[in-house]
Amino acid sequence: MFRRIWALAVKEFYHLRYDWWMPAFMLFGGALELILVGWATSRPMTNLPLMVLDEDQSPASRQVITSLENTGTFTLEALVFDETPIREAMVQGSIYAAVIIPPDFSEKMASANQVPILAVLLNGAESTPATAALRAVEGLAREMGQEIAVKRLGIDADEFAGFDFSVRTWYNESFSEAYYTTPAELALMLEFTVLLFAALAFSRERELGTLEQLLVMPLTSFEIIIGKSIPVVLVGFFDFSLMLSMVHFVFKVPIRGSLPLLLLLALGYLFVELAKGMAISVFSRSQHQAFLLVMILGFVDFMFTGYAAPVESMPKFLQGVAQFIPAQHWLAILRGIMLKGANLQVLWPNLLALLILGLVIGAVSLRYVRRALS
C-alpha cells in the first residue's frame, strides 16, 4: 500500500514539475502578497497632501501652518485664497484634509475670553488617511490649547501640572500595524493556497480526461486521497515556514511563544483546509469552477476571522457563526503564540474548537470524496 501511495505522490510531483505555475503561486504568490501588505502597514502614514486657506494672514496663522507641517503627517500642497480649489481637490481625491484659518484667528488667540477655532475639512471617502489626519490635527489642537490656557492663567509652563495618566502597552509597544496585519495575512494566505491546491487535485484530472485512468489503476479510494494529499501538505507547510520567516525577519514581528508548538498546530490546520479543498475538488467539474468555489469560501472565512472587523463587534448570531469557521480559531492561535507567548493553557478553547471542526470536516469530506471516487 505504501509503495502505491508513494508512486502516486511522485506522479503528482512530476505533474507539478511541468505545471510549474501552481507551486510557484503557492510559494511566491502568498509571499509577495505578504511583502506588499507588510510594507504598506509597517510604515507610519506621512506626507498626506494638505491645503490651507489662511484668511488671517498673521504670525499666529503662519505658526499654525508650520506646526501642521512639523507633525510629519502632512505635506503642504497649496495655500489657496478661497474654498473653490479645496472643493475641487476633494472631489478629485487629490487631498485628504484642508484647514481654514478664519480672519479673526489672531485676535481670538490674543483675547482672554474668546476661543480661537480652526475649520478642518476631511476627505471621508478615504477613511484611513482621513483618520490619520484627524489624529494629527487633534494632537496639535490639544498642544496649542494647553499653551493658550497656561498663558491666560499667567503660570509658568514648566510649573504647570495638570491631570496626566500612565500608559503601558503590552504585546505591541510601538503600535505597529504590521503586528496586526502580517500574522492575519499569513493565516489567510495559508488558507487560500492550501484550499486552491487541494481543490485542483481531482478537478484537474477530470478536466484533462485522466481521472478515469486514475480510477482503473489498482488503487483504493483511500490510497488515491492520501497520494493526492502528500504534495499539498508538503508544499503548504514549506510555504507557511517561508512566510513565517518573512514575518519574523523582515517585518520584525516577534515569536514569543513556542515555535515547535506553532509549527505543529500549523500542520494540523493544514489538514483541516486540505479536507475542505478535497471536497471542493470532487464537487467541481473544472478547474475554473474549483477556483471560483475557493474564492467564495475564502471570502466568507475572511469576513468571520476578525481581520476585517472584530468578531466581538458583530451581532450575536454572527458571533455564533464565526465559531464554526476554522480560520477564526487558527488566527487566534497564531496571534496568541506569536504576539502574546501564549501556551496550551490559554489556547485550549480555540485548539479544542479547531480539533472538533477538523474531525467533523475531515470525516464528512473523506466520506464524500471516497463515495465520489467509487
FIMAR-741616 format. One record per residue (C-alpha): residue in three letters; chain; x, y negated, z; residue number from 1. Coordinates in nm, 3 decimals. Layout:
N
('ALA'; 'A'; (X; Y; Z); NUM),
...
REM end
This chain:
374
('MET'; 'A'; (0.000; 0.000; 0.000); 1),
('PHE'; 'A'; (0.275; -0.245; 0.094); 2),
('ARG'; 'A'; (0.457; -0.181; -0.233); 3),
('ARG'; 'A'; (0.140; -0.258; -0.433); 4),
('ILE'; 'A'; (0.075; -0.576; -0.232); 5),
('TRP'; 'A'; (0.433; -0.692; -0.280); 6),
('ALA'; 'A'; (0.415; -0.622; -0.654); 7),
('LEU'; 'A'; (0.102; -0.837; -0.680); 8),
('ALA'; 'A'; (0.266; -1.114; -0.476); 9),
('VAL'; 'A'; (0.572; -1.105; -0.703); 10),
('LYS'; 'A'; (0.339; -1.126; -1.003); 11),
('GLU'; 'A'; (0.188; -1.442; -0.851); 12),
('PHE'; 'A'; (0.531; -1.598; -0.805); 13),
('TYR'; 'A'; (0.619; -1.516; -1.166); 14),
('HIS'; 'A'; (0.298; -1.690; -1.273); 15),
('LEU'; 'A'; (0.393; -1.998; -1.066); 16),
('ARG'; 'A'; (0.731; -1.999; -1.238); 17),
('TYR'; 'A'; (0.567; -2.056; -1.576); 18),
('ASP'; 'A'; (0.271; -2.257; -1.443); 19),
('TRP'; 'A'; (0.506; -2.493; -1.259); 20),
('TRP'; 'A'; (0.267; -2.787; -1.212); 21),
('MET'; 'A'; (0.080; -2.616; -0.927); 22),
('PRO'; 'A'; (0.378; -2.559; -0.691); 23),
('ALA'; 'A'; (0.514; -2.899; -0.796); 24),
('PHE'; 'A'; (0.184; -3.058; -0.695); 25),
('MET'; 'A'; (0.180; -2.873; -0.364); 26),
('LEU'; 'A'; (0.538; -2.954; -0.275); 27),
('PHE'; 'A'; (0.575; -3.306; -0.408); 28),
('GLY'; 'A'; (0.222; -3.441; -0.454); 29),
('GLY'; 'A'; (0.148; -3.442; -0.084); 30),
('ALA'; 'A'; (0.496; -3.567; -0.001); 31),
('LEU'; 'A'; (0.460; -3.858; -0.244); 32),
('GLU'; 'A'; (0.120; -3.950; -0.101); 33),
('LEU'; 'A'; (0.267; -3.936; 0.247); 34),
('ILE'; 'A'; (0.554; -4.167; 0.150); 35),
('LEU'; 'A'; (0.322; -4.425; -0.004); 36),
('VAL'; 'A'; (0.077; -4.429; 0.287); 37),
('GLY'; 'A'; (0.352; -4.429; 0.547); 38),
('TRP'; 'A'; (0.540; -4.710; 0.374); 39),
('ALA'; 'A'; (0.225; -4.922; 0.345); 40),
('THR'; 'A'; (0.119; -4.874; 0.707); 41),
('SER'; 'A'; (0.454; -4.877; 0.884); 42),
('ARG'; 'A'; (0.522; -5.238; 0.791); 43),
('PRO'; 'A'; (0.359; -5.538; 0.960); 44),
('MET'; 'A'; (0.126; -5.741; 0.740); 45),
('THR'; 'A'; (0.312; -6.055; 0.632); 46),
('ASN'; 'A'; (0.313; -6.318; 0.358); 47),
('LEU'; 'A'; (-0.064; -6.346; 0.329); 48),
('PRO'; 'A'; (-0.140; -6.635; 0.090); 49),
('LEU'; 'A'; (-0.291; -6.933; 0.273); 50),
('MET'; 'A'; (-0.448; -7.259; 0.152); 51),
('VAL'; 'A'; (-0.468; -7.568; 0.375); 52),
('LEU'; 'A'; (-0.696; -7.868; 0.335); 53),
('ASP'; 'A'; (-0.536; -8.138; 0.552); 54),
('GLU'; 'A'; (-0.785; -8.424; 0.586); 55),
('ASP'; 'A'; (-0.598; -8.578; 0.879); 56),
('GLN'; 'A'; (-0.250; -8.621; 0.726); 57),
('SER'; 'A'; (-0.089; -8.677; 1.066); 58),
('PRO'; 'A'; (0.213; -8.539; 1.252); 59),
('ALA'; 'A'; (-0.026; -8.323; 1.457); 60),
('SER'; 'A'; (-0.178; -8.165; 1.145); 61),
('ARG'; 'A'; (0.165; -8.107; 0.990); 62),
('GLN'; 'A'; (0.270; -7.934; 1.313); 63),
('VAL'; 'A'; (-0.027; -7.701; 1.278); 64),
('ILE'; 'A'; (0.072; -7.614; 0.923); 65),
('THR'; 'A'; (0.431; -7.547; 1.029); 66),
('SER'; 'A'; (0.311; -7.331; 1.319); 67),
('LEU'; 'A'; (0.092; -7.125; 1.083); 68),
('GLU'; 'A'; (0.390; -7.058; 0.858); 69),
('ASN'; 'A'; (0.610; -6.972; 1.158); 70),
('THR'; 'A'; (0.376; -6.689; 1.260); 71),
('GLY'; 'A'; (0.522; -6.485; 0.973); 72),
('THR'; 'A'; (0.175; -6.372; 0.875); 73),
('PHE'; 'A'; (0.112; -6.648; 0.622); 74),
('THR'; 'A'; (0.278; -6.794; 0.318); 75),
('LEU'; 'A'; (0.152; -7.139; 0.229); 76),
('GLU'; 'A'; (0.002; -7.103; -0.116); 77),
('ALA'; 'A'; (-0.101; -7.467; -0.165); 78),
('LEU'; 'A'; (-0.203; -7.789; 0.008); 79),
('VAL'; 'A'; (-0.533; -7.894; -0.151); 80),
('PHE'; 'A'; (-0.737; -8.214; -0.135); 81),
('ASP'; 'A'; (-1.091; -8.073; -0.144); 82),
('GLU'; 'A'; (-1.271; -7.742; -0.092); 83),
('THR'; 'A'; (-1.317; -7.658; -0.461); 84),
('PRO'; 'A'; (-0.978; -7.482; -0.507); 85),
('ILE'; 'A'; (-1.041; -7.289; -0.187); 86),
('ARG'; 'A'; (-1.377; -7.162; -0.311); 87),
('GLU'; 'A'; (-1.232; -7.064; -0.648); 88),
('ALA'; 'A'; (-0.936; -6.885; -0.489); 89),
('MET'; 'A'; (-1.168; -6.698; -0.250); 90),
('VAL'; 'A'; (-1.385; -6.579; -0.538); 91),
('GLN'; 'A'; (-1.081; -6.468; -0.737); 92),
('GLY'; 'A'; (-0.936; -6.292; -0.431); 93),
('SER'; 'A'; (-0.603; -6.472; -0.459); 94),
('ILE'; 'A'; (-0.608; -6.589; -0.095); 95),
('TYR'; 'A'; (-0.721; -6.422; 0.226); 96),
('ALA'; 'A'; (-0.752; -6.729; 0.450); 97),
('ALA'; 'A'; (-0.784; -7.106; 0.438); 98),
('VAL'; 'A'; (-0.757; -7.370; 0.711); 99),
('ILE'; 'A'; (-0.941; -7.703; 0.704); 100),
('ILE'; 'A'; (-0.799; -7.971; 0.935); 101),
('PRO'; 'A'; (-1.067; -8.238; 0.999); 102),
('PRO'; 'A'; (-0.983; -8.611; 0.965); 103),
('ASP'; 'A'; (-1.017; -8.677; 1.341); 104),
('PHE'; 'A'; (-0.794; -8.390; 1.447); 105),
('SER'; 'A'; (-0.506; -8.601; 1.582); 106),
('GLU'; 'A'; (-0.744; -8.834; 1.767); 107),
('LYS'; 'A'; (-0.909; -8.545; 1.947); 108),
('MET'; 'A'; (-0.569; -8.395; 2.024); 109),
('ALA'; 'A'; (-0.471; -8.721; 2.197); 110),
('SER'; 'A'; (-0.809; -8.765; 2.371); 111),
('ALA'; 'A'; (-0.859; -8.643; 2.726); 112),
('ASN'; 'A'; (-1.226; -8.543; 2.689); 113),
('GLN'; 'A'; (-1.258; -8.417; 2.329); 114),
('VAL'; 'A'; (-1.187; -8.075; 2.183); 115),
('PRO'; 'A'; (-0.996; -8.054; 1.850); 116),
('ILE'; 'A'; (-1.139; -7.796; 1.609); 117),
('LEU'; 'A'; (-0.981; -7.618; 1.313); 118),
('ALA'; 'A'; (-1.210; -7.469; 1.049); 119),
('VAL'; 'A'; (-1.077; -7.129; 0.939); 120),
('LEU'; 'A'; (-1.220; -6.953; 0.632); 121),
('LEU'; 'A'; (-1.150; -6.580; 0.591); 122),
('ASN'; 'A'; (-1.199; -6.358; 0.289); 123),
('GLY'; 'A'; (-1.416; -6.090; 0.450); 124),
('ALA'; 'A'; (-1.425; -5.883; 0.131); 125),
('GLU'; 'A'; (-1.067; -5.783; 0.220); 126),
('SER'; 'A'; (-1.129; -5.687; 0.581); 127),
('THR'; 'A'; (-0.781; -5.558; 0.671); 128),
('PRO'; 'A'; (-0.578; -5.867; 0.573); 129),
('ALA'; 'A'; (-0.860; -6.088; 0.700); 130),
('THR'; 'A'; (-0.835; -5.921; 1.041); 131),
('ALA'; 'A'; (-0.459; -5.975; 1.045); 132),
('ALA'; 'A'; (-0.510; -6.342; 0.953); 133),
('LEU'; 'A'; (-0.771; -6.382; 1.228); 134),
('ARG'; 'A'; (-0.536; -6.239; 1.490); 135),
('ALA'; 'A'; (-0.258; -6.476; 1.385); 136),
('VAL'; 'A'; (-0.488; -6.780; 1.398); 137),
('GLU'; 'A'; (-0.632; -6.673; 1.734); 138),
('GLY'; 'A'; (-0.282; -6.636; 1.880); 139),
('LEU'; 'A'; (-0.182; -6.979; 1.754); 140),
('ALA'; 'A'; (-0.502; -7.139; 1.882); 141),
('ARG'; 'A'; (-0.455; -6.980; 2.224); 142),
('GLU'; 'A'; (-0.099; -7.111; 2.248); 143),
('MET'; 'A'; (-0.198; -7.462; 2.136); 144),
('GLY'; 'A'; (-0.495; -7.465; 2.371); 145),
('GLN'; 'A'; (-0.275; -7.382; 2.666); 146),
('GLU'; 'A'; (-0.032; -7.660; 2.572); 147),
('ILE'; 'A'; (-0.317; -7.913; 2.548); 148),
('ALA'; 'A'; (-0.460; -7.803; 2.884); 149),
('VAL'; 'A'; (-0.121; -7.833; 3.056); 150),
('LYS'; 'A'; (-0.061; -8.175; 2.903); 151),
('ARG'; 'A'; (-0.402; -8.309; 3.007); 152),
('LEU'; 'A'; (-0.358; -8.183; 3.363); 153),
('GLY'; 'A'; (-0.022; -8.358; 3.386); 154),
('ILE'; 'A'; (0.154; -8.043; 3.500); 155),
('ASP'; 'A'; (0.500; -7.935; 3.402); 156),
('ALA'; 'A'; (0.465; -7.646; 3.160); 157),
('ASP'; 'A'; (0.738; -7.449; 3.339); 158),
('GLU'; 'A'; (0.547; -7.472; 3.668); 159),
('PHE'; 'A'; (0.208; -7.392; 3.521); 160),
('ALA'; 'A'; (0.095; -7.040; 3.608); 161),
('GLY'; 'A'; (-0.246; -6.910; 3.511); 162),
('PHE'; 'A'; (-0.406; -6.567; 3.511); 163),
('ASP'; 'A'; (-0.199; -6.301; 3.336); 164),
('PHE'; 'A'; (-0.205; -5.924; 3.302); 165),
('SER'; 'A'; (0.048; -5.648; 3.262); 166),
('VAL'; 'A'; (0.015; -5.408; 2.969); 167),
('ARG'; 'A'; (0.180; -5.071; 2.936); 168),
('THR'; 'A'; (0.119; -4.886; 2.613); 169),
('TRP'; 'A'; (0.150; -4.509; 2.606); 170),
('TYR'; 'A'; (0.241; -4.290; 2.307); 171),
('ASN'; 'A'; (0.280; -4.578; 2.058); 172),
('GLU'; 'A'; (0.465; -4.859; 2.229); 173),
('SER'; 'A'; (0.517; -5.067; 1.914); 174),
('PHE'; 'A'; (0.158; -5.026; 1.788); 175),
('SER'; 'A'; (0.295; -4.886; 1.463); 176),
('GLU'; 'A'; (0.018; -4.796; 1.220); 177),
('ALA'; 'A'; (0.242; -4.518; 1.087); 178),
('TYR'; 'A'; (0.199; -4.332; 1.417); 179),
('TYR'; 'A'; (-0.174; -4.313; 1.341); 180),
('THR'; 'A'; (-0.185; -4.272; 0.964); 181),
('THR'; 'A'; (0.104; -4.040; 0.880); 182),
('PRO'; 'A'; (0.000; -3.748; 1.110); 183),
('ALA'; 'A'; (-0.353; -3.780; 0.971); 184),
('GLU'; 'A'; (-0.225; -3.784; 0.614); 185),
('LEU'; 'A'; (-0.006; -3.484; 0.694); 186),
('ALA'; 'A'; (-0.306; -3.288; 0.824); 187),
('LEU'; 'A'; (-0.531; -3.383; 0.531); 188),
('MET'; 'A'; (-0.271; -3.322; 0.259); 189),
('LEU'; 'A'; (-0.204; -2.978; 0.406); 190),
('GLU'; 'A'; (-0.575; -2.900; 0.385); 191),
('PHE'; 'A'; (-0.613; -3.028; 0.028); 192),
('THR'; 'A'; (-0.308; -2.848; -0.109); 193),
('VAL'; 'A'; (-0.384; -2.511; 0.053); 194),
('LEU'; 'A'; (-0.752; -2.531; -0.040); 195),
('LEU'; 'A'; (-0.670; -2.614; -0.401); 196),
('PHE'; 'A'; (-0.401; -2.348; -0.436); 197),
('ALA'; 'A'; (-0.625; -2.079; -0.288); 198),
('ALA'; 'A'; (-0.931; -2.193; -0.486); 199),
('LEU'; 'A'; (-0.747; -2.141; -0.814); 200),
('ALA'; 'A'; (-0.634; -1.789; -0.727); 201),
('PHE'; 'A'; (-0.925; -1.598; -0.885); 202),
('SER'; 'A'; (-1.083; -1.877; -1.090); 203),
('ARG'; 'A'; (-0.760; -1.899; -1.293); 204),
('GLU'; 'A'; (-0.765; -1.523; -1.357); 205),
('ARG'; 'A'; (-1.129; -1.542; -1.465); 206),
('GLU'; 'A'; (-1.067; -1.836; -1.697); 207),
('LEU'; 'A'; (-0.762; -1.671; -1.857); 208),
('GLY'; 'A'; (-0.950; -1.342; -1.901); 209),
('THR'; 'A'; (-0.710; -1.141; -1.685); 210),
('LEU'; 'A'; (-0.942; -1.079; -1.388); 211),
('GLU'; 'A'; (-1.079; -0.759; -1.545); 212),
('GLN'; 'A'; (-0.726; -0.629; -1.595); 213),
('LEU'; 'A'; (-0.652; -0.700; -1.231); 214),
('LEU'; 'A'; (-0.963; -0.516; -1.114); 215),
('VAL'; 'A'; (-0.892; -0.196; -1.311); 216),
('MET'; 'A'; (-0.548; -0.163; -1.154); 217),
('PRO'; 'A'; (-0.505; 0.089; -0.869); 218),
('LEU'; 'A'; (-0.552; -0.183; -0.609); 219),
('THR'; 'A'; (-0.820; -0.215; -0.345); 220),
('SER'; 'A'; (-1.001; -0.545; -0.299); 221),
('PHE'; 'A'; (-0.824; -0.594; 0.034); 222),
('GLU'; 'A'; (-0.483; -0.546; -0.130); 223),
('ILE'; 'A'; (-0.571; -0.796; -0.403); 224),
('ILE'; 'A'; (-0.672; -1.055; -0.142); 225),
('ILE'; 'A'; (-0.352; -1.006; 0.058); 226),
('GLY'; 'A'; (-0.134; -1.016; -0.253); 227),
('LYS'; 'A'; (-0.300; -1.338; -0.368); 228),
('SER'; 'A'; (-0.270; -1.493; -0.021); 229),
('ILE'; 'A'; (0.103; -1.443; 0.036); 230),
('PRO'; 'A'; (0.222; -1.711; -0.212); 231),
('VAL'; 'A'; (-0.037; -1.958; -0.082); 232),
('VAL'; 'A'; (0.077; -1.913; 0.278); 233),
('LEU'; 'A'; (0.449; -1.928; 0.199); 234),
('VAL'; 'A'; (0.427; -2.234; -0.025); 235),
('GLY'; 'A'; (0.178; -2.406; 0.209); 236),
('PHE'; 'A'; (0.395; -2.351; 0.514); 237),
('PHE'; 'A'; (0.703; -2.479; 0.331); 238),
('ASP'; 'A'; (0.501; -2.782; 0.220); 239),
('PHE'; 'A'; (0.395; -2.851; 0.579); 240),
('SER'; 'A'; (0.755; -2.823; 0.702); 241),
('LEU'; 'A'; (0.870; -3.063; 0.430); 242),
('MET'; 'A'; (0.603; -3.323; 0.511); 243),
('LEU'; 'A'; (0.658; -3.286; 0.886); 244),
('SER'; 'A'; (1.029; -3.356; 0.835); 245),
('MET'; 'A'; (0.943; -3.667; 0.635); 246),
('VAL'; 'A'; (0.705; -3.795; 0.902); 247),
('HIS'; 'A'; (0.967; -3.745; 1.172); 248),
('PHE'; 'A'; (1.289; -3.852; 0.999); 249),
('VAL'; 'A'; (1.165; -4.112; 0.751); 250),
('PHE'; 'A'; (0.888; -4.284; 0.949); 251),
('LYS'; 'A'; (1.033; -4.211; 1.295); 252),
('VAL'; 'A'; (0.714; -4.054; 1.430); 253),
('PRO'; 'A'; (0.824; -3.851; 1.734); 254),
('ILE'; 'A'; (0.753; -3.485; 1.801); 255),
('ARG'; 'A'; (0.721; -3.499; 2.179); 256),
('GLY'; 'A'; (0.571; -3.154; 2.222); 257),
('SER'; 'A'; (0.688; -2.804; 2.135); 258),
('LEU'; 'A'; (0.795; -2.772; 1.772); 259),
('PRO'; 'A'; (0.762; -2.389; 1.767); 260),
('LEU'; 'A'; (0.408; -2.422; 1.903); 261),
('LEU'; 'A'; (0.323; -2.677; 1.635); 262),
('LEU'; 'A'; (0.459; -2.455; 1.357); 263),
('LEU'; 'A'; (0.274; -2.153; 1.493); 264),
('LEU'; 'A'; (-0.058; -2.337; 1.510); 265),
('ALA'; 'A'; (0.002; -2.482; 1.163); 266),
('LEU'; 'A'; (0.044; -2.128; 1.032); 267),
('GLY'; 'A'; (-0.284; -2.030; 1.195); 268),
('TYR'; 'A'; (-0.461; -2.330; 1.044); 269),
('LEU'; 'A'; (-0.326; -2.229; 0.702); 270),
('PHE'; 'A'; (-0.520; -1.902; 0.725); 271),
('VAL'; 'A'; (-0.843; -2.090; 0.804); 272),
('GLU'; 'A'; (-0.812; -2.309; 0.495); 273),
('LEU'; 'A'; (-0.694; -2.008; 0.294); 274),
('ALA'; 'A'; (-1.019; -1.827; 0.374); 275),
('LYS'; 'A'; (-1.226; -2.125; 0.260); 276),
('GLY'; 'A'; (-1.024; -2.155; -0.060); 277),
('MET'; 'A'; (-1.060; -1.787; -0.146); 278),
('ALA'; 'A'; (-1.438; -1.811; -0.110); 279),
('ILE'; 'A'; (-1.440; -2.111; -0.345); 280),
('SER'; 'A'; (-1.217; -1.921; -0.587); 281),
('VAL'; 'A'; (-1.451; -1.624; -0.640); 282),
('PHE'; 'A'; (-1.755; -1.851; -0.646); 283),
('SER'; 'A'; (-1.614; -2.078; -0.918); 284),
('ARG'; 'A'; (-1.639; -1.985; -1.285); 285),
('SER'; 'A'; (-1.350; -2.205; -1.395); 286),
('GLN'; 'A'; (-1.052; -2.391; -1.256); 287),
('HIS'; 'A'; (-1.230; -2.719; -1.322); 288),
('GLN'; 'A'; (-1.526; -2.612; -1.112); 289),
('ALA'; 'A'; (-1.296; -2.493; -0.833); 290),
('PHE'; 'A'; (-1.115; -2.826; -0.833); 291),
('LEU'; 'A'; (-1.444; -3.020; -0.803); 292),
('LEU'; 'A'; (-1.564; -2.798; -0.517); 293),
('VAL'; 'A'; (-1.235; -2.852; -0.333); 294),
('MET'; 'A'; (-1.270; -3.229; -0.374); 295),
('ILE'; 'A'; (-1.627; -3.226; -0.241); 296),
('LEU'; 'A'; (-1.539; -3.008; 0.057); 297),
('GLY'; 'A'; (-1.224; -3.208; 0.125); 298),
('PHE'; 'A'; (-1.405; -3.541; 0.128); 299),
('VAL'; 'A'; (-1.671; -3.403; 0.364); 300),
('ASP'; 'A'; (-1.400; -3.281; 0.600); 301),
('PHE'; 'A'; (-1.223; -3.618; 0.571); 302),
('MET'; 'A'; (-1.530; -3.804; 0.699); 303),
('PHE'; 'A'; (-1.552; -3.586; 1.010); 304),
('THR'; 'A'; (-1.184; -3.569; 1.105); 305),
('GLY'; 'A'; (-1.188; -3.906; 1.283); 306),
('TYR'; 'A'; (-0.936; -4.056; 1.043); 307),
('ALA'; 'A'; (-1.173; -4.299; 0.869); 308),
('ALA'; 'A'; (-1.387; -4.361; 1.180); 309),
('PRO'; 'A'; (-1.357; -4.224; 1.536); 310),
('VAL'; 'A'; (-1.582; -3.925; 1.594); 311),
('GLU'; 'A'; (-1.688; -4.074; 1.928); 312),
('SER'; 'A'; (-1.841; -4.374; 1.748); 313),
('MET'; 'A'; (-2.065; -4.155; 1.531); 314),
('PRO'; 'A'; (-2.428; -4.068; 1.619); 315),
('LYS'; 'A'; (-2.467; -3.770; 1.849); 316),
('PHE'; 'A'; (-2.590; -3.547; 1.567); 317),
('LEU'; 'A'; (-2.283; -3.620; 1.353); 318),
('GLN'; 'A'; (-2.057; -3.570; 1.654); 319),
('GLY'; 'A'; (-2.206; -3.221; 1.682); 320),
('VAL'; 'A'; (-2.147; -3.158; 1.311); 321),
('ALA'; 'A'; (-1.782; -3.267; 1.348); 322),
('GLN'; 'A'; (-1.723; -2.986; 1.599); 323),
('PHE'; 'A'; (-1.776; -2.735; 1.317); 324),
('ILE'; 'A'; (-1.506; -2.892; 1.097); 325),
('PRO'; 'A'; (-1.170; -2.711; 1.143); 326),
('ALA'; 'A'; (-0.973; -3.014; 1.019); 327),
('GLN'; 'A'; (-1.109; -3.225; 1.305); 328),
('HIS'; 'A'; (-0.965; -2.987; 1.566); 329),
('TRP'; 'A'; (-0.642; -2.944; 1.372); 330),
('LEU'; 'A'; (-0.585; -3.320; 1.359); 331),
('ALA'; 'A'; (-0.645; -3.346; 1.735); 332),
('ILE'; 'A'; (-0.390; -3.068; 1.793); 333),
('LEU'; 'A'; (-0.136; -3.224; 1.557); 334),
('ARG'; 'A'; (-0.157; -3.569; 1.715); 335),
('GLY'; 'A'; (-0.162; -3.423; 2.065); 336),
('ILE'; 'A'; (0.164; -3.232; 2.015); 337),
('MET'; 'A'; (0.345; -3.498; 1.814); 338),
('LEU'; 'A'; (0.247; -3.818; 1.996); 339),
('LYS'; 'A'; (0.146; -3.706; 2.345); 340),
('GLY'; 'A'; (0.362; -3.400; 2.401); 341),
('ALA'; 'A'; (0.050; -3.201; 2.489); 342),
('ASN'; 'A'; (0.065; -2.829; 2.564); 343),
('LEU'; 'A'; (-0.188; -2.547; 2.558); 344),
('GLN'; 'A'; (-0.333; -2.652; 2.894); 345),
('VAL'; 'A'; (-0.453; -2.972; 2.727); 346),
('LEU'; 'A'; (-0.519; -2.848; 2.375); 347),
('TRP'; 'A'; (-0.703; -2.526; 2.457); 348),
('PRO'; 'A'; (-1.056; -2.663; 2.379); 349),
('ASN'; 'A'; (-0.951; -2.761; 2.026); 350),
('LEU'; 'A'; (-0.748; -2.444; 1.987); 351),
('LEU'; 'A'; (-1.041; -2.228; 2.103); 352),
('ALA'; 'A'; (-1.279; -2.407; 1.865); 353),
('LEU'; 'A'; (-1.032; -2.366; 1.578); 354),
('LEU'; 'A'; (-0.988; -1.997; 1.662); 355),
('ILE'; 'A'; (-1.363; -1.931; 1.668); 356),
('LEU'; 'A'; (-1.421; -2.123; 1.345); 357),
('GLY'; 'A'; (-1.128; -1.943; 1.184); 358),
('LEU'; 'A'; (-1.261; -1.600; 1.280); 359),
('VAL'; 'A'; (-1.612; -1.680; 1.155); 360),
('ILE'; 'A'; (-1.493; -1.841; 0.831); 361),
('GLY'; 'A'; (-1.237; -1.566; 0.774); 362),
('ALA'; 'A'; (-1.485; -1.282; 0.833); 363),
('VAL'; 'A'; (-1.753; -1.437; 0.609); 364),
('SER'; 'A'; (-1.502; -1.522; 0.339); 365),
('LEU'; 'A'; (-1.337; -1.179; 0.343); 366),
('ARG'; 'A'; (-1.673; -1.004; 0.321); 367),
('TYR'; 'A'; (-1.788; -1.231; 0.040); 368),
('VAL'; 'A'; (-1.465; -1.206; -0.159); 369),
('ARG'; 'A'; (-1.446; -0.826; -0.128); 370),
('ARG'; 'A'; (-1.808; -0.792; -0.235); 371),
('ALA'; 'A'; (-1.750; -1.024; -0.533); 372),
('LEU'; 'A'; (-1.442; -0.827; -0.641); 373),
('SER'; 'A'; (-1.623; -0.496; -0.601); 374),
REM end
